[in-house]
């Protein structure tokens, strides 16, 4: 059963201007791993911004009394390139409590980045988890 759907688009030129205007923007919204992976490329930063915004919308975090925690959400890619989330902190705790699976799709083309997140709820399937979490000393992610 679908628990929520979120979608977000980001104009890549707008992200490029924001990155030039606020040099610390990337470090404030991306995890250390994402900073390394994006290498400051505006289209990659914009895609991760869109993914996180789409997740906030799919899970309806403000209605759940949660602040937007950019660095608790990390976008990674499998060896084949499929994006997935690695969650930490309150965001990971919420997803564990809800038992939701997250499905993420990201694209960028013609000056725009877009991300779609589907939050699936209900009994856990026997398939792969589409998000991971990290907290304290225990770090894990599932593909």
Secondary structure, 3 states (H helix, E strand, C coil): CEEEEEEEEEEHHHHHHHHHHCCCHHHHHCCHHHHHHHCCCHHHHHHHHHHHHHHHHHHCCHHHCCCCCHHHEEEEECCCCCEEEEEEHHHHHHHHHHCCEEEEEEEEECCEEEEEEEEECCCCCCCCCCEEEEECCEEECCC
